[in-house]
Amino acid sequence: MSTSPSSAAKPVVTPAAKSAPQSPVKAEAAARSRGSAAPALILATTERLLLEGGIDAVSIRRVADGSGYSAPTIYHHFGDKRGLIDALLEERFSVVHQLMAAIPPEPDPAVYLRNAVSEFIRFALENPDHYRLLATPLESEPNVPSADAARELVRSALEVLADEGTLATRDAEAAFQVIWAVLHGLISLRLGNPTYEFVENLTPIALDMIEDGLLRRNRR
């Protein structure tokens, strides 16, 4: 007896299994199998949130949601939000410190200063996200040893110049802040106006002006 189409047995089709979002527990297990990638992934998520929305956009919950790692895991590695921000800045600023520390010493501290500042400007313009992260306003002064070490390289050279009477001011900290202001002003201007046709030798001219203003030997 024939079977009508409506009563015929229909093959059972099993739908393809959908890949569910990986849970924090599974993500953590996978990270452990890869040699614990959790800290790097957590820091990368923190960096993205910080660049997109500033310090107010960063919270442990948002970092957990974005990285796939649980809040307890974040607390385990970094302690709290402050520790998380400090760890991120330390990791990123350590690159800058390594670049500045690798600059060969010079008999003349002024030459070293020019080379160090030039290297920082070059790095910042070639790595704009990295620079914006370092320049992001924070709720309080961060604890970033590599940043302190990089500043100390500059301050030490300025103190030598001050001691020998070459610096136009006896206040090495004031001279440091002058360099800091010009340095970040130049970088921010270049990064914030990508279509403007800046002169090709803008950086050397800016450095010449710093030297003319801060070094007595350049006074006419």
Secondary structure, 3 states (H helix, E strand, C coil): CCCCCCCCCCCCCCCCCCCCCCCHHHHHHHHHHCCCCHHHHHHHHHHHHHHHHCHHHCCHHHHHHHHCCCHHHHHHHHCCHHHHHHHHHHHHHHHHHHHHHCCCCCCCHHHHHHHHHHHHHHHHHHCHHHHHHHCCCCCCCCCCHHHHHHHHHHHHHHHHHHHCCCECCCCHHHHHHHHHHHHHHHHHHHHHCCCCCCCCCHHHHHHHHHHHHHEHHHCC
